[in-house]
Amino acid sequence: MRLSTRGRFAINAMIDLALRQRHCPVPLSELALRHGISLSYLEQVFAKLRQHGLVESTRGPGGGYTLGFRGDTISVADIVTAIEGSTPEAQEDAAAGSPTDMTQALWEQLHTALMAHMQTISLRSLALEQRAKGFAVQERKSSKKGILKNPAASLARPSAPNSVFALGQWLPGRA
């Protein structure tokens, strides 16, 4: 089992999501900016996480991602399995008949021990650890699109009439 960069990004993004989702869904564009990850790369990661039920998406303005239905029970092993897959690479090598057959049992034991350890680490505990270190979530400014904050200033009303007929009535009174 290897932990690729994609798996590390997924774990970081999920911790960020766990810290911020209380306020509202977290847009991927904000996650990409905070972590310096390409938006398209992050979309691929979250597609896999969504397929495994670890996150839920909300469409439209103000949309984004929140933790899935298992929220507090998500473990690091769940995230890594969703991103990397669950089969150890040693099994793939053994199936191909490579010379690593002699160490296959070793790699399987290591994979099992690593997965068991990652199963004990919850996403919630990682988020609480970040809060204990002093991480503070900055409130996101809510954008109220389509609603004017200040009413438009009323235009001065012209003193001239607005039609030809009214002009005919207005002119004799002015002269």
N, C-alpha and C positions, 0 to 999 in steps of 0.2 A: 504494500500500500504506500502510495506516495501522496504527499500533500502539495498540490501544485499551487501556483500563484492564483489561479481561479478559485481554489478552495480557500486560500487566505483572504482574498477579496470578499468572498461570500460570507465568511465568518465576521470580518470587520463590518460589512454592510448590515448584517443581521444584528450585530451589537448596536450599531447606530440606530437601526430601526426600532429595536427594543427600547432604547433610551428616548426616542422622539415620538413614537406613535401615539402616546397618550393624548397629545394635543390635537392631532389631525393626521390623515394619511400623509406619508412622506413621499414627495416626488423623486423619481430616479435622477432627475437633473440636479437636484440639490445634493443627493448622495454622491453623484459623480464629481461635482465641484469640490465637496469637502474632502474626498479621499483621493482626488487626482486620478480618477479612473475614467476611461472612455465611456460615454453614454451607451454606445452600441454594445460594448463588451458587457456592461452592467445589465443591459436588457437581456442578453443571452443567459447570464447567471440567474437573473430573477425569473426567467421563463422556466428554467429547471426547478427552481425553488417553488414556483407556483404549481408546477405539475405534481410535485410531491406534497402539496398542501401546507407547506411551511409559511407561505405568505399569501395574502389575498390582495387583489387589485381593485381600485376604485377608479372609474373613468370620469372624464370631464374636468371642468375647472375645479380646482381644489382637490383633485384626485391624487392618487399615489398608491403606496403600498403600506399594509399593516401586517402584523404577524397573523399567521393562520389560526385555525380553530384550536390548535394545541398550544398556542401562545406560551404559557409558562412551563410547559413540559418539553419544549424543544431542546435537544442536546446537540453538542458539537458533532457527535457521530451522525446525527440525522442530517445536518447541513453538509458534512463531507460526503456522506453516502449519496445525497441528492445530486451533488456536483460531480463527484469523481466516479460514482458507481460502487457496487458492493463487492465485486470480485477481486481478490488479490491478484496481482500481476504474475505471481509465481505459478498460479494455476494455469494461466494462459500460456506461459512458457513450457510447462510440463505437457500441455496438450499438443504443443508443437514438436515435442520430442527433443528438446534442447538439453545440453549437458547440465542444466541447473536442477535436474531431477534429484540429485544427491542432497540438495539443500532445501528442497520443497517443504519438508516438514518444519524446518526452522522458520522459513518465511511465513508459513501458515500460522505458526505459534506467535510470531511477532505481530502479525496482522490481527490475530484474535486478542492479544494483550492490548494492543494499541486501541482497537475498537472498544474494548471493555473500559479502558480508561477514559476515552472520549465520551462514552455513554454516561459516565458519572459527572461530566461537566455540563451544567445546564446553561442555556443562553441567559436565563434570568440571573444566575449567579455572576456571569460575566458582566452584565449590565449593572448589577449592584456593586460589583468591584470597581467599576469605572466611576460610579457616583461616590463611593467611599474615597476615591483618589481626588475628589473635588471637581469632577466633570459637571458642568452646569449646562442645561439645555437652554439655548437662546430661543425666545419666542419668535415664531415666524410671523411677519406682518401679514395680516389677512388682506388680500386685495379684493375690493368690492368693485368688480368690473361692471360697468354700465350704470353705476350710481354715482352721481356727482357729489363730491364732498361739500362744496359750497354752491349754493344756487347761483345761476348765471345772473349777472347784474341786469336789471331791467333797462331796456333801451329808452332813450328820451322820446316822448311822443311828438311827432311833428305837428306843427300848428296848421299846416296846409291840408286840404282835403285829400282823400285817397281815391276819388273817382272824378270823372269828367262832369257828371251831373252835380255832384257836391261842389265842384269848382265853380260851376255856373251860379249857384246860390251864394257861394262864399264871396265871389268877386264884387257883386253889387254892394254888399254890406261893407266892404273894405274901401271902396272908392268914395 
